Amino acid sequence: MLLTFIGAYLLLTLFIGYWASRRIKSSADFVVAGRKLPLLIAGSALFATWFGSETIMGASSEFVEHGVIGIIEDPFGAALCLILVGLFFARPLYRMNILTFNDYFRIRFSRRVEWVSALFMVPSYFGWIAAQLVAMAIILQVLAGIPIIGGIWICTIIVVIYTYIGGMWAVSITDFLQTMVIIAGLLFLALELFAQVGSLEKLTAATPEGFFDFWPERDLNSILAYVAAWITIGLGSIPQQDVFQRTMSAKNEKTAVRAAYMGGFMYLTIGSLPLFIGLCSTVLYPELHAGGDPQMILPQVVLQHSGLAMQAIFFGAILSAILSTTSGAILAPASVIGENLLKPNFPQWNDKQFLQAIRFSVVGVAVASALMAMMKANIYELVSQSSALSLVSLFVPLVAGLYWKKATARGAMVSMIAGMATWIVFEWMIETTVPPLIYGLFASILGMILGSLLLPKPNPTIHQKSTST
């Protein structure tokens, strides 16, 4: 019966994708939903950007094992990202009327900077998408005994069909509906488990000393690790296409700003529910925490210790979260590939051919991510690495381009390359107690300053309109 419900839910999602496809008349409709989304749908879409496997399964297991310090990156850092987008980035970028973040790099700097930024941005999504595919495969394994590898490919096919036909319209509409399912499912489960625990005193008594400490220990390595946790998603996901697309899909500038604030608030509050559920499970079912994969604890708790109605609500909530995150994450790099890597080389393309190129890119990105998912199955680690890529290469050029008049194309190029190269060296070649992304971010800042001041070059005005839309 539960598998029947899950199957019906997936078919409904595909139907919504088909229905949404009828609204797609142009590439702008496919990429940014024609910039027509009202506040409630735009805010739900931004909330759903990352509210997937990492928050429900990855962050909850990190919280149970390491306490509050273990989940600074998500949900705290992720909520910070959306609030900062609303404060500093939504307005200036919305006014530019562009399809991708990389269009901004072309307008503010140069075509070459656009191309390099696109090359850095696209791979940063593979780990994120892979994490969602692993999560869906874990669910299929728990429910039906399907091997992880087989589950990864089944999930890939479902998400590709859904994203390929519906684009951002499908993503946004299903995000709104899925957000309702997520809230209902997680809240219902949290209340039921807390009723079984009995009181907050019993819950806190089961945690070790220092479990709820929010601040790090007063030594340099702990402080640097704490800062790295905040900025990995908090700053690293600001120059990401999925956040940009969902923000730019709003019907006007004011709605874009408010949607970012709304998404950040929802992420911080609703994102606490999986953490609470995970903590309750340690009290009620300690045997499940004694061994095995911590990412599977919540699914196992629900499957073994609840009725059919609870199982349907919970797994519906998880699938809702993961599907919305995965579809948006696949659409983002596919849009960049079509708009910034392929389209400049084929100026003879009309809008229909360009739209088809983006759709084919959806398939390519999904397949590459599925292959990555087969090689590494830790959700939290996959997500962290994907955010670090954009932090060390794209964040500084974005901020400098918007808020530092002396920033130049050469400075942006040096910043991206220096940040990425430094991060790679310290991530894989040099042992260090300092988080490698700290070195990468510092190198990116230094590269922007030195490259702009020592190798100055005039830039086109930031208010120039893009010809993309």
C-alpha positions as CSV (number, residue, x, y, z in Angstrom):
1,M,0.0,0.0,0.0
2,L,2.8,2.4,0.9
3,L,4.6,1.8,-2.4
4,T,1.3,2.4,-4.2
5,F,1.0,5.8,-2.5
6,I,4.6,6.7,-3.4
7,G,4.1,5.6,-7.0
8,A,0.9,7.7,-7.2
9,Y,2.7,10.7,-5.8
10,L,5.5,10.5,-8.4
11,L,2.9,10.2,-11.2
12,L,1.2,13.3,-9.9
13,T,4.5,15.1,-10.0
14,L,5.1,14.1,-13.6
15,F,1.5,15.3,-14.5
16,I,2.3,18.7,-12.9
17,G,5.4,18.9,-15.0
18,Y,3.3,18.1,-18.1
19,W,0.7,20.7,-17.2
20,A,3.4,23.3,-16.5
21,S,5.0,22.7,-19.9
22,R,1.9,24.2,-21.6
23,R,2.9,27.6,-20.2
24,I,6.4,27.5,-21.8
25,K,6.5,29.6,-24.9
26,S,10.1,30.8,-24.7
27,S,13.5,30.1,-23.1
28,A,12.7,32.8,-20.5
29,D,9.5,30.9,-19.5
30,F,11.6,27.7,-19.1
31,V,14.5,29.3,-17.2
32,V,12.8,32.0,-15.0
33,A,9.1,31.2,-15.3
34,G,8.6,34.3,-17.4
35,R,9.3,36.4,-14.2
36,K,5.7,36.1,-13.2
37,L,5.7,34.3,-9.8
38,P,3.7,35.9,-6.9
39,L,5.3,36.1,-3.4
40,L,3.9,32.9,-1.9
41,I,5.1,30.7,-4.8
42,A,8.4,32.5,-5.2
43,G,9.1,32.3,-1.4
44,S,8.2,28.6,-1.3
45,A,10.5,28.0,-4.3
46,L,13.5,29.7,-2.5
47,F,12.7,27.8,0.7
48,A,12.8,24.6,-1.3
49,T,16.2,25.4,-2.9
50,W,18.1,23.2,-0.4
51,F,15.3,21.8,1.8
52,G,16.0,18.3,0.6
53,S,18.2,15.3,1.5
54,E,20.8,17.3,3.4
55,T,18.4,19.0,5.8
56,I,16.0,16.1,6.4
57,M,18.5,13.2,6.4
58,G,22.0,14.6,6.4
59,A,21.7,17.5,8.9
60,S,19.5,15.5,11.3
61,S,22.2,12.8,11.5
62,E,24.9,15.5,12.0
63,F,22.8,17.1,14.8
64,V,22.3,13.8,16.6
65,E,26.1,13.0,16.4
66,H,27.6,16.4,17.0
67,G,25.0,18.7,18.5
68,V,24.3,22.3,17.4
69,I,27.9,22.9,16.3
70,G,27.4,20.2,13.7
71,I,24.6,21.9,11.9
72,I,25.8,25.5,11.6
73,E,26.3,25.0,7.9
74,D,22.7,23.8,7.4
75,P,20.2,25.1,8.3
76,F,21.8,28.2,9.9
77,G,24.2,29.0,7.0
78,A,21.6,28.2,4.4
79,A,19.0,30.6,6.0
80,L,21.8,33.2,6.2
81,C,22.3,32.9,2.5
82,L,18.7,33.7,1.6
83,I,18.6,36.7,3.9
84,L,21.8,38.1,2.5
85,V,20.4,37.6,-1.0
86,G,17.4,39.7,-0.1
87,L,19.5,42.4,1.6
88,F,22.3,42.9,-1.0
89,F,21.8,41.0,-4.2
90,A,18.1,40.6,-5.3
91,R,17.5,44.3,-6.2
92,P,20.6,45.0,-8.4
93,L,20.5,41.7,-10.2
94,Y,16.7,41.8,-10.8
95,R,17.1,45.2,-12.5
96,M,19.5,43.7,-15.0
97,N,16.8,41.5,-16.6
98,I,19.1,38.5,-17.2
99,L,18.7,34.7,-17.4
100,T,21.8,33.5,-15.5
101,F,24.4,34.7,-13.0
102,N,27.0,34.4,-15.7
103,D,25.2,36.9,-17.9
104,Y,26.0,39.3,-15.1
105,F,29.7,38.5,-15.3
106,R,29.6,39.2,-19.1
107,I,27.8,42.6,-18.6
108,R,30.0,43.7,-15.7
109,F,33.3,42.3,-16.8
110,S,33.7,40.5,-20.2
111,R,32.8,37.6,-22.3
112,R,35.9,35.7,-21.2
113,V,35.0,36.2,-17.5
114,E,31.5,34.9,-18.3
115,W,32.9,31.8,-19.9
116,V,35.3,31.0,-17.1
117,S,32.7,31.6,-14.5
118,A,30.3,29.2,-16.3
119,L,33.0,26.5,-16.3
120,F,33.5,26.9,-12.6
121,M,29.7,27.1,-11.8
122,V,28.5,24.0,-13.7
123,P,30.6,21.4,-11.9
124,S,29.6,22.8,-8.5
125,Y,26.1,21.4,-9.0
126,F,27.1,17.8,-9.6
127,G,27.7,17.0,-5.9
128,W,24.5,18.7,-4.9
129,I,22.4,16.8,-7.3
130,A,24.2,13.6,-6.5
131,A,23.3,14.0,-2.9
132,Q,19.6,14.3,-3.7
133,L,19.8,11.2,-5.9
134,V,21.5,9.2,-3.2
135,A,18.8,10.3,-0.7
136,M,16.0,9.1,-3.0
137,A,17.8,5.9,-3.7
138,I,18.1,5.3,0.1
139,I,14.4,5.7,0.4
140,L,13.7,3.2,-2.4
141,Q,16.1,0.8,-0.7
142,V,14.3,1.2,2.7
143,L,10.9,0.8,1.1
144,A,11.4,-1.8,-1.6
145,G,14.9,-3.2,-1.1
146,I,16.2,-1.7,-4.4
147,P,20.0,-1.5,-4.5
148,I,21.4,2.0,-4.2
149,I,22.8,2.0,-7.7
150,G,19.6,0.9,-9.2
151,G,17.7,3.5,-7.1
152,I,20.0,6.3,-8.3
153,W,19.1,5.6,-11.9
154,I,15.4,5.2,-11.3
155,C,15.4,8.6,-9.5
156,T,17.5,10.2,-12.2
157,I,15.0,9.2,-14.9
158,I,12.0,10.5,-13.0
159,V,13.6,13.9,-12.2
160,V,14.9,14.3,-15.8
161,I,11.4,13.8,-17.3
162,Y,9.8,16.1,-14.8
163,T,12.4,18.9,-15.3
164,Y,12.9,18.4,-19.1
165,I,9.2,19.0,-19.9
166,G,8.3,21.7,-17.3
167,G,11.3,23.9,-16.5
168,M,11.1,26.5,-13.9
169,W,7.3,26.6,-14.1
170,A,7.1,23.0,-13.1
171,V,9.8,23.5,-10.4
172,S,8.0,26.5,-8.9
173,I,4.4,25.1,-8.9
174,T,5.5,21.8,-7.4
175,D,7.7,23.6,-4.9
176,F,4.7,25.4,-3.6
177,L,2.6,22.3,-3.3
178,Q,5.4,20.2,-2.0
179,T,6.2,22.8,0.7
180,M,2.7,22.3,2.1
181,V,3.3,18.5,2.2
182,I,6.7,19.0,3.8
183,I,5.3,21.2,6.6
184,A,2.4,18.9,7.3
185,G,4.4,15.7,7.3
186,L,7.3,16.9,9.4
187,L,5.1,18.7,11.9
188,F,2.8,15.7,12.3
189,L,5.7,13.4,12.9
190,A,7.5,15.8,15.3
191,L,4.4,16.1,17.4
192,E,3.7,12.4,17.5
193,L,7.3,11.5,18.5
194,F,7.4,14.3,21.2
195,A,4.2,13.0,22.7
196,Q,5.9,9.6,23.0
197,V,9.0,11.2,24.6
198,G,6.8,13.0,27.2
199,S,8.7,16.2,28.0
200,L,11.6,18.5,27.1
201,E,13.4,17.5,30.2
202,K,13.6,13.9,29.1
203,L,14.8,15.0,25.7
204,T,17.6,17.2,26.9
205,A,18.6,14.7,29.6
206,A,19.5,12.2,26.9
207,T,22.0,14.6,25.3
208,P,25.7,14.9,26.3
209,E,27.2,18.0,27.9
210,G,27.7,20.8,25.5
211,F,25.3,19.4,22.9
212,F,23.4,22.7,22.6
213,D,26.5,24.9,22.6
214,F,26.2,27.5,19.7
215,W,29.7,29.0,19.9
216,P,32.9,27.2,19.2
217,E,35.8,26.5,21.6
218,R,38.2,29.3,22.1
219,D,41.1,28.0,20.0
220,L,42.0,29.1,16.5
221,N,41.3,25.9,14.7
222,S,37.8,25.6,16.2
223,I,37.0,29.2,15.4
224,L,38.2,28.9,11.7
225,A,36.1,25.7,11.3
226,Y,33.1,27.5,12.8
227,V,33.5,30.4,10.3
228,A,33.9,27.9,7.5
229,A,30.7,26.2,8.4
230,W,28.8,29.5,8.3
231,I,30.2,30.7,5.0
232,T,30.2,27.4,3.0
233,I,26.5,27.7,2.1
234,G,25.9,31.1,3.7
235,L,28.2,32.9,1.2
236,G,29.1,30.1,-1.2
237,S,25.6,29.6,-2.4
238,I,24.9,33.3,-3.1
239,P,26.6,33.2,-6.5
240,Q,24.6,30.0,-7.5
241,Q,22.3,29.8,-10.4
242,D,19.5,27.9,-8.6
243,V,19.1,30.7,-6.0
244,F,19.4,33.3,-8.7
245,Q,16.7,31.7,-11.0
246,R,14.2,31.3,-8.2
247,T,14.8,34.9,-7.1
248,M,14.6,36.3,-10.7
249,S,11.3,34.3,-11.3
250,A,9.4,36.7,-9.0
251,K,6.9,39.1,-10.7
252,N,8.8,42.2,-9.7
253,E,11.8,43.6,-7.7
254,K,10.0,44.0,-4.4
255,T,8.6,40.5,-4.6
256,A,12.0,39.1,-5.3
257,V,13.4,40.7,-2.1
258,R,10.5,39.7,0.1
259,A,10.6,36.1,-1.3
260,A,14.3,35.8,-0.3
261,Y,13.4,37.0,3.3
262,M,10.4,34.6,3.4
263,G,12.5,31.7,2.1
264,G,15.2,32.3,4.7
265,F,12.7,32.5,7.6
266,M,10.9,29.3,6.5
267,Y,14.2,27.5,6.1
268,L,15.4,28.3,9.6
269,T,12.1,27.4,11.3
270,I,10.9,24.5,9.2
271,G,14.5,23.3,9.0
272,S,14.5,22.7,12.7
273,L,11.8,20.0,12.5
274,P,14.0,17.2,11.1
275,L,16.6,18.1,13.8
276,F,13.9,17.8,16.5
277,I,12.6,14.5,15.0
278,G,16.2,13.1,15.0
279,L,16.7,14.0,18.6
280,C,13.4,12.4,19.7
281,S,14.4,9.2,17.9
282,T,17.6,8.9,19.9
283,V,15.5,8.8,23.1
284,L,12.8,6.5,21.7
285,Y,14.8,4.1,19.5
286,P,18.5,4.2,20.8
287,E,19.1,0.8,19.1
288,L,18.8,2.4,15.7
289,H,21.6,4.8,16.6
290,A,24.0,2.1,17.8
291,G,25.2,1.2,14.3
292,G,24.6,1.4,10.6
293,D,24.2,4.4,8.4
294,P,23.0,7.5,10.4
295,Q,21.4,8.9,7.2
296,M,18.9,6.1,7.3
297,I,17.8,6.5,10.9
298,L,14.7,8.7,10.3
299,P,13.4,6.5,7.4
300,Q,13.9,3.4,9.6
301,V,12.2,5.0,12.6
302,V,9.1,5.8,10.6
303,L,9.0,2.5,8.7
304,Q,9.4,0.3,11.8
305,H,7.5,2.3,14.5
306,S,4.6,4.1,12.9
307,G,1.4,3.3,11.0
308,L,0.6,3.5,7.3
309,A,-0.8,7.0,7.5
310,M,2.4,8.3,9.2
311,Q,4.6,6.5,6.7
312,A,2.7,7.9,3.8
313,I,2.9,11.5,5.2
314,F,6.6,11.2,6.1
315,F,7.8,9.7,2.9
316,G,5.6,12.0,0.9
317,A,7.3,14.9,2.7
318,I,10.8,13.6,2.0
319,L,10.1,12.9,-1.6
320,S,8.6,16.4,-1.9
321,A,11.6,18.0,-0.5
322,I,14.1,16.0,-2.5
323,L,12.3,16.3,-5.9
324,S,12.0,20.1,-5.6
325,T,15.6,20.5,-4.7
326,T,16.9,18.1,-7.4
327,S,14.8,19.5,-10.2
328,G,15.9,23.1,-9.5
329,A,19.6,22.0,-9.1
330,I,19.5,20.2,-12.5
331,L,17.8,23.1,-14.2
332,A,20.4,25.6,-13.0
333,P,23.6,24.3,-14.6
334,A,21.6,23.3,-17.7
335,S,20.6,26.9,-18.1
336,V,24.2,28.1,-17.7
337,I,25.4,25.5,-20.3
338,G,22.8,26.6,-22.8
339,E,23.0,30.4,-22.2
340,N,26.7,30.9,-21.5
341,L,28.6,28.1,-23.0
342,L,26.6,27.0,-26.1
343,K,24.6,30.0,-27.2
344,P,27.6,32.4,-27.8
345,N,29.1,29.8,-30.2
346,F,25.8,29.4,-32.2
347,P,24.6,32.9,-32.9
348,Q,22.3,31.6,-35.6
349,W,20.1,29.8,-33.1
350,N,16.6,31.0,-32.7
351,D,14.9,30.9,-29.3
352,K,13.3,27.4,-30.0
353,Q,16.7,25.9,-30.7
354,F,18.2,27.6,-27.6
355,L,15.4,26.1,-25.5
356,Q,16.1,22.7,-26.9
357,A,19.8,23.0,-26.1
358,I,18.9,23.8,-22.4
359,R,16.6,20.7,-22.3
360,F,19.4,18.5,-23.7
361,S,21.7,20.0,-21.1
362,V,19.2,18.9,-18.4
363,V,19.8,15.3,-19.5
364,G,23.6,15.7,-19.6
365,V,23.8,17.2,-16.1
366,A,21.6,14.6,-14.6
367,V,23.6,11.7,-16.0
368,A,26.9,13.2,-14.9
369,S,25.5,13.7,-11.4
370,A,24.2,10.1,-11.3
371,L,27.7,8.9,-12.1
372,M,29.1,11.0,-9.2
373,A,26.4,9.7,-6.9
374,M,27.5,6.1,-7.6
375,M,31.1,7.0,-6.5
376,K,30.3,8.8,-3.2
377,A,27.2,8.3,-1.1
378,N,27.6,10.6,1.9
379,I,24.9,13.3,1.5
380,Y,26.4,16.0,3.8
381,E,29.9,15.7,2.3
382,L,28.6,15.9,-1.3
383,V,26.7,19.1,-0.5
384,S,29.6,20.8,1.4
385,Q,32.0,20.3,-1.5
386,S,29.6,21.7,-4.1
387,S,29.1,24.9,-2.1
388,A,32.8,25.4,-1.5
389,L,33.5,25.5,-5.3
390,S,31.4,28.6,-5.8
391,L,32.6,30.3,-2.6
392,V,36.3,30.2,-3.6
393,S,35.7,31.2,-7.2
394,L,32.6,33.3,-7.8
395,F,31.6,35.0,-4.6
396,V,34.3,37.6,-4.6
397,P,33.9,38.7,-8.2
398,L,30.1,39.0,-7.7
399,V,30.4,41.2,-4.6
400,A,33.3,43.3,-6.0
401,G,31.5,43.8,-9.3
402,L,28.4,45.1,-7.5
403,Y,30.0,47.2,-4.8
404,W,33.5,48.1,-5.8
405,K,33.8,50.5,-8.7
406,K,37.5,49.7,-9.3
407,A,36.9,46.0,-9.9
408,T,38.0,45.0,-13.4
409,A,37.7,42.0,-15.7
410,R,41.3,41.1,-15.1
411,G,40.8,41.3,-11.4
412,A,37.8,39.0,-11.7
413,M,39.7,36.5,-13.7
414,V,42.7,36.4,-11.3
415,S,40.3,36.1,-8.4
416,M,38.4,33.1,-9.8
417,I,41.5,31.2,-10.9
418,A,43.6,32.0,-7.7
419,G,40.7,31.1,-5.4
420,M,40.0,27.8,-7.2
421,A,43.6,26.8,-7.6
422,T,44.4,27.5,-3.9
423,W,41.4,25.6,-2.7
424,I,42.3,22.6,-4.8
425,V,45.9,22.6,-3.5
426,F,44.9,22.7,0.2
427,E,42.0,20.3,-0.3
428,W,43.9,17.5,-2.0
429,M,47.6,18.2,-1.9
430,I,48.5,19.8,1.4
431,E,47.5,18.6,4.8
432,T,46.2,21.5,6.9
433,T,44.1,22.0,10.1
434,V,42.6,25.1,8.6
435,P,39.6,24.5,6.3
436,P,40.8,24.7,2.7
437,L,38.0,27.0,1.6
438,I,39.4,29.7,4.0
439,Y,42.7,29.7,2.0
440,G,40.7,29.7,-1.2
441,L,38.5,32.6,-0.2
442,F,41.5,34.7,1.0
443,A,43.3,34.0,-2.3
444,S,40.2,35.0,-4.3
445,I,40.0,38.3,-2.4
446,L,43.7,39.0,-2.8
447,G,43.5,38.2,-6.5
448,M,40.6,40.6,-7.1
449,I,42.4,43.5,-5.3
450,L,45.8,42.9,-7.0
451,G,44.4,42.1,-10.4
452,S,42.2,45.1,-10.4
453,L,44.7,47.6,-9.1
454,L,47.8,46.4,-10.8
455,L,46.2,45.2,-14.1
456,P,43.4,47.8,-14.6
457,K,41.1,47.6,-17.6
458,P,37.9,49.6,-18.3
459,N,34.6,47.8,-17.8
460,P,31.2,48.3,-19.5
461,T,28.7,49.9,-17.1
462,I,26.9,47.5,-14.8
463,H,23.5,49.0,-15.8
464,Q,23.9,47.8,-19.4
465,K,21.0,45.6,-20.4
466,S,21.5,42.0,-21.5
467,T,20.4,40.9,-24.9
468,S,19.5,37.4,-23.5
469,T,15.9,38.0,-22.8
